[in-house]
Amino acid sequence: MVIQDVIWTIALCGIAIVSLVFLYILAGTGKAADEAAKSAAARTARKIQGGLFIILLLGFVFGTWATLHQFPIPRQDASLQADQVVDVTARMWSWKFQPSSVEAGKTVEFRVTSADVNHGFALYSPDGRIVVQTQAMPEYTNRVLYRFEQPGTYVVQCLEYCGIGHAPMKATFVVAAPKGE
């Protein structure tokens, strides 16, 4: 089952539970009640509220874990022991790579920073799919790992509005075939 289907199923079950509680409350309105019945209804309502809170909390924790556990964020305070390192500097409205090409089949550590304002570093494969992204921020270096399996020309584009020249802020990045092929 696709994760989106799981989320829809959970959401629909939650809606059904809330609807049933609402119908239960509506069914009890308009009835004359003595003090004992009122306090019993108040206890029942508190139990239902507590139960719904716990269900929603557990759903939130599980949903967060299920969607984020497969996207580890590498350590940002040390070298990531990659085969190749590329230093990336963003500035209005260009990208600078050092070196400007890497070899396919090896892990690359991108060290991304900015010389001026925040930029969104997004690397697109030759077929137009986004393969990796991170923020380029002044006075901070974000590190991200990626293993290029396919040689070709990759496009880097800014994903965060950084001023009037944001739209054409693109560059190309070459991934060469492994040596010996």
SERO-4910 file (N, C-alpha, C, O; in steps of 0.05 Angstrom, whole numbers):
BEGIN
 pado doro    nc1    nc2    nc3   cac1   cac2   cac3    cc1    cc2    cc3    oc1    oc2    oc3
  Met    A     17    -24      0      0      0      0     18     25      0     37     27     15
  Val    A     12     43    -17     27     68    -19     22     85      6      0     85     17
  Ile    A     42     99     15     40    114     40     17    135     39      5    141     59
  Gln    A     12    145     15    -10    164     12    -37    151     18    -54    163     30
  Asp    A    -40    126     10    -64    111     16    -67    106     46    -89    107     57
  Val    A    -45    100     59    -46     96     88    -54    122    102    -71    121    120
  Ile    A    -43    144     94    -50    170    106    -80    176    101    -93    185    120
  Trp    A    -90    171     77   -118    175     72   -136    158     89   -156    167    100
  Thr    A   -128    132     93   -143    114    110   -144    124    139   -165    124    152
  Ile    A   -121    133    149   -119    143    176   -137    168    179   -151    171    198
  Ala    A   -135    186    159   -151    211    160   -181    205    159   -196    217    174
  Leu    A   -189    186    143   -218    179    141   -227    166    167   -250    171    175
  Cys    A   -211    149    179   -218    137    205   -221    159    226   -239    158    243
  Gly    A   -202    178    226   -204    200    245   -230    216    241   -243    223    261
  Ile    A   -236    222    216   -261    236    211   -285    221    220   -304    232    231
  Ala    A   -285    194    216   -307    177    224   -310    178    255   -333    179    265
  Ile    A   -288    176    269   -289    177    299   -300    203    308   -318    204    326
  Val    A   -291    225    298   -300    252    306   -330    254    300   -345    265    316
  Ser    A   -339    243    276   -367    244    269   -384    228    289   -406    237    296
  Leu    A   -375    205    296   -390    188    315   -392    202    343   -413    201    355
  Val    A   -371    214    352   -372    229    377   -392    252    375   -408    256    393
  Phe    A   -391    266    353   -410    288    348   -439    278    349   -456    290    361
  Leu    A   -444    255    336   -471    244    336   -479    234    364   -502    237    372
  Tyr    A   -460    224    379   -466    215    406   -474    239    423   -493    238    439
  Ile    A   -460    261    420   -466    285    435   -493    296    426   -509    304    443
  Leu    A   -499    297    400   -525    306    391   -548    289    401   -569    299    407
  Ala    A   -544    263    403   -565    245    412   -571    250    441   -594    246    450
  Gly    A   -552    260    457   -557    265    485   -568    293    491   -575    298    514
  Thr    A   -570    310    471   -580    337    476   -611    337    478   -624    320    465
  Gly    A   -621    355    493   -650    358    495   -662    340    516   -686    342    521
  Lys    A   -647    321    527   -658    304    548   -655    317    575   -635    329    581
  Ala    A   -676    315    591   -674    325    618   -656    307    634   -658    282    631
  Ala    A   -639    318    650   -621    302    665   -619    312    694   -620    336    699
  Asp    A   -616    294    712   -611    302    740   -581    306    743   -565    303    725
  Glu    A   -573    314    767   -544    320    773   -526    296    768   -504    299    758
  Ala    A   -535    273    776   -519    248    773   -514    243    743   -492    235    735
  Ala    A   -535    247    727   -532    242    698   -514    263    686   -499    256    668
  Lys    A   -515    288    695   -498    309    685   -469    303    691   -452    306    673
  Ser    A   -463    295    716   -435    290    723   -425    265    708   -401    264    701
  Ala    A   -442    245    704   -434    221    689   -428    229    660   -409    219    648
  Ala    A   -445    246    649   -440    255    621   -414    271    619   -399    269    600
  Ala    A   -408    288    640   -384    303    640   -359    285    641   -339    290    628
  Arg    A   -361    264    658   -339    245    660   -335    230    634   -312    227    625
  Thr    A   -357    223    621   -355    209    595   -342    227    574   -326    219    558
  Ala    A   -350    252    574   -339    272    555   -309    275    560   -294    277    540
  Arg    A   -301    277    585   -272    280    591   -256    255    582   -234    258    571
  Lys    A   -268    231    586   -255    207    577   -252    207    546   -231    199    535
  Ile    A   -273    215    533   -273    216    503   -252    236    494   -236    231    475
  Gln    A   -252    259    506   -231    280    499   -203    269    503   -186    272    486
  Gly    A   -198    257    526   -172    246    532   -164    225    512   -141    224    502
  Gly    A   -183    207    506   -178    186    487   -172    196    459   -153    187    446
  Leu    A   -187    216    450   -182    228    424   -155    242    423   -141    241    403
  Phe    A   -148    256    445   -123    269    446   -100    249    443    -81    254    428
  Ile    A   -102    227    458    -81    207    457    -79    195    429    -57    190    418
  Ile    A   -102    189    417   -103    178    389    -90    197    370    -74    189    353
  Leu    A    -97    223    372    -86    243    354    -56    246    358    -40    249    339
  Leu    A    -47    246    383    -19    249    390     -3    225    379     18    228    366
  Leu    A    -13    201    383      0    177    373      0    177    342     20    169    329
  Gly    A    -22    186    330    -23    188    301     -2    208    290     11    203    270
  Phe    A      1    230    304     20    250    295     49    239    298     65    242    280
  Val    A     55    226    321     82    215    325     87    194    304    109    194    292
  Phe    A     69    175    300     73    154    280     75    166    252     93    158    236
  Gly    A     58    185    245     59    197    218     85    212    213     96    210    191
  Thr    A     95    225    234    121    239    231    143    219    227    160    222    209
  Trp    A    144    198    243    164    178    240    163    164    213    183    161    200
  Ala    A    139    157    204    135    142    179    144    158    155    153    146    135
  Thr    A    141    184    156    148    200    133    176    210    134    187    217    113
  Leu    A    189    212    157    216    224    159    238    205    165    261    212    161
  His    A    233    181    174    254    163    182    272    155    159    295    148    163
  Gln    A    261    155    135    277    147    111    294    170     99    307    166     79
  Phe    A    293    193    111    308    216    101    328    225    122    324    246    135
  Pro    A    349    210    126    368    219    147    382    245    139    389    249    115
  Ile    A    387    261    158    402    286    154    430    281    163    434    274    186
  Pro    A    450    284    145    477    278    154    487    298    174    477    320    176
  Arg    A    507    289    189    520    307    209    530    332    195    541    330    172
  Gln    A    527    355    207    535    380    195    561    391    207    571    411    198
  Asp    A    572    377    227    595    389    241    621    375    234    642    381    246
  Ala    A    621    356    215    646    342    209    645    333    180    623    333    167
  Ser    A    667    324    170    668    314    142    651    289    141    649    274    160
  Leu    A    639    284    118    621    262    114    634    238    102    621    218     94
  Gln    A    661    239     99    676    217     88    667    208     60    666    184     54
  Ala    A    661    227     43    652    222     16    676    218     -2    698    225      5
  Asp    A    671    205    -25    693    200    -45    702    227    -58    725    230    -64
  Gln    A    683    245    -61    689    271    -74    675    293    -58    654    289    -46
  Val    A    687    317    -58    675    340    -44    673    362    -63    691    368    -79
  Val    A    649    375    -63    644    398    -80    636    421    -63    616    420    -48
  Asp    A    651    443    -64    644    468    -49    626    484    -67    633    491    -90
  Val    A    602    491    -57    583    507    -72    578    533    -58    572    534    -34
  Thr    A    581    555    -73    575    582    -62    554    595    -79    557    597   -104
  Ala    A    532    604    -66    511    618    -80    515    648    -76    524    656    -54
  Arg    A    509    663    -96    509    692    -92    489    703   -113    485    690   -134
  Met    A    478    726   -107    459    738   -126    472    741   -153    490    757   -154
  Trp    A    466    729   -173    447    709   -180    462    688   -195    457    684   -219
  Ser    A    480    675   -181    497    655   -194    506    634   -174    503    637   -150
  Trp    A    517    612   -185    528    590   -169    557    587   -176    565    590   -199
  Lys    A    574    580   -156    602    575   -161    608    547   -149    602    542   -126
  Phe    A    619    529   -166    626    502   -158    656    498   -158    669    508   -177
  Gln    A    666    485   -138    695    479   -138    698    450   -129    696    446   -104
  Pro    A    704    431   -145    707    431   -174    680    432   -188    659    429   -175
  Ser    A    680    435   -214    655    438   -229    645    412   -241    625    412   -256
  Ser    A    659    390   -236    649    364   -245    658    342   -226    678    346   -211
  Val    A    644    320   -226    650    297   -209    647    272   -226    639    273   -249
  Glu    A    655    250   -214    654    224   -228    630    208   -219    624    207   -195
  Ala    A    615    197   -237    592    180   -231    600    155   -215    623    146   -218
  Gly    A    582    145   -199    587    121   -184    601    125   -158    607    106   -144
  Lys    A    607    150   -151    620    156   -125    602    175   -109    587    191   -120
  Thr    A    605    173    -83    590    191    -65    602    219    -65    626    222    -63
  Val    A    585    239    -67    594    267    -68    582    281    -44    559    279    -37
  Glu    A    600    296    -30    591    313     -9    590    342    -19    610    353    -28
  Phe    A    566    354    -19    563    382    -27    564    398     -2    549    393     17
  Arg    A    582    418     -1    584    437     21    573    463     11    586    477     -5
  Val    A    549    469     19    534    491      7    532    515     26    524    512     49
  Thr    A    539    539     16    537    563     31    529    586     13    526    582    -11
  Ser    A    526    610     25    518    633      9    536    657     16    545    659     39
  Ala    A    541    673     -3    557    697      1    540    721      8    551    742     16
  Asp    A    514    719      6    497    743     11    471    737     26    469    742     49
  Val    A    451    725     12    425    720     24    419    690     23    435    675     11
  Asn    A    397    681     34    389    653     32    382    646      3    369    662    -11
  His    A    390    622     -5    384    611    -31    375    582    -27    383    570     -7
  Gly    A    360    571    -45    352    543    -44    368    528    -65    363    532    -89
  Phe    A    386    511    -57    403    495    -75    388    470    -83    382    453    -66
  Ala    A    381    468   -108    366    444   -118    381    433   -143    387    448   -161
  Leu    A    387    408   -142    402    394   -164    382    376   -179    370    358   -167
  Tyr    A    380    381   -205    361    366   -222    377    347   -240    397    355   -251
  Ser    A    368    323   -243    380    303   -261    375    311   -290    359    328   -295
  Pro    A    390    298   -308    386    304   -337    357    301   -346    348    313   -366
  Asp    A    341    283   -333    314    279   -341    294    298   -327    270    295   -330
  Gly    A    305    317   -311    288    337   -299    278    331   -271    263    347   -260
  Arg    A    286    309   -259    277    302   -232    296    316   -212    320    318   -217
  Ile    A    284    325   -190    301    337   -169    313    314   -154    299    295   -145
  Val    A    340    315   -150    353    292   -137    364    300   -109    366    282    -92
  Val    A    369    325   -104    379    333    -78    374    363    -75    375    378    -94
  Gln    A    368    371    -50    365    399    -45    372    406    -16    371    389      1
  Thr    A    381    431    -12    387    441     15    387    471     13    384    483     -8
  Gln    A    390    484     36    391    513     37    419    522     35    438    510     46
  Ala    A    423    545     21    449    559     21    444    584     38    429    601     31
  Met    A    459    585     61    455    607     80    481    621     85    502    608     86
  Pro    A    480    647     89    505    662     95    516    653    122    502    647    141
  Glu    A    543    651    123    558    644    147    551    617    158    555    612    182
  Tyr    A    541    598    142    535    571    150    539    553    126    532    560    104
  Thr    A    549    529    131    553    510    110    536    486    115    539    472    135
  Asn    A    517    481     97    501    456     97    515    435     82    526    440     60
  Arg    A    515    411     92    528    388     79    507    368     71    489    361     87
  Val    A    509    359     46    489    340     36    504    319     19    523    326      4
  Leu    A    497    294     22    509    272      7    492    263    -16    467    262    -13
  Tyr    A    504    256    -38    489    244    -60    508    227    -77    531    234    -80
  Arg    A    498    205    -86    513    187   -103    502    188   -131    479    180   -136
  Phe    A    517    198   -150    509    200   -178    513    173   -192    536    164   -194
  Glu    A    492    161   -201    494    135   -216    495    140   -246    507    124   -260
  Gln    A    483    162   -254    480    168   -283    497    192   -291    494    214   -280
  Pro    A    516    188   -310    531    211   -320    513    230   -335    492    222   -345
  Gly    A    521    255   -338    506    274   -353    509    302   -343    525    307   -325
  Thr    A    493    320   -354    494    348   -345    470    352   -327    447    349   -335
  Tyr    A    475    360   -303    455    365   -282    451    395   -280    470    411   -285
  Val    A    427    404   -274    420    432   -272    417    439   -242    403    425   -227
  Val    A    429    461   -234    425    472   -207    408    496   -209    413    514   -226
  Gln    A    388    498   -192    370    520   -193    364    530   -165    364    513   -146
  Cys    A    359    555   -162    352    567   -136    323    563   -131    306    569   -148
  Leu    A    316    552   -107    287    547   -101    276    568    -81    253    566    -74
  Glu    A    292    587    -74    282    607    -55    285    635    -67    307    642    -76
  Tyr    A    263    650    -67    264    677    -80    286    693    -66    286    697    -42
  Cys    A    305    703    -82    328    716    -72    332    744    -84    353    756    -82
  Gly    A    312    753    -98    314    780   -110    305    779   -139    296    759   -149
  Ile    A    309    801   -153    299    805   -180    311    785   -200    298    778   -220
  Gly    A    335    776   -195    349    758   -214    345    729   -206    361    712   -215
  His    A    325    723   -190    321    695   -180    315    676   -202    326    654   -204
  Ala    A    296    683   -220    286    664   -240    308    653   -258    309    629   -262
  Pro    A    327    669   -268    348    657   -285    372    647   -269    393    641   -281
  Met    A    370    644   -243    393    635   -227    396    604   -230    387    589   -213
  Lys    A    408    597   -252    412    568   -258    441    564   -266    455    583   -275
  Ala    A    451    540   -262    478    533   -271    477    503   -278    458    489   -271
  Thr    A    498    494   -292    500    466   -299    523    454   -284    543    467   -277
  Phe    A    520    428   -279    540    413   -264    544    387   -278    525    373   -284
  Val    A    569    380   -285    575    357   -301    583    333   -284    600    335   -266
  Val    A    570    310   -290    577    285   -277    588    268   -299    574    259   -318
  Ala    A    614    262   -298    628    247   -319    626    218   -314    621    209   -291
  Ala    A    628    202   -336    628    173   -333    652    164   -317    673    177   -318
  Pro    A    650    142   -302    672    133   -286    697    128   -304    695    119   -327
  Lys    A    720    134   -293    745    130   -308    749    100   -313    743     84   -296
  Gly    A    758     94   -338    762     66   -345    738     55   -361    739     32   -369
  Glu    A    718     70   -365    695     61   -381    695     72   -408    677     66   -424
***
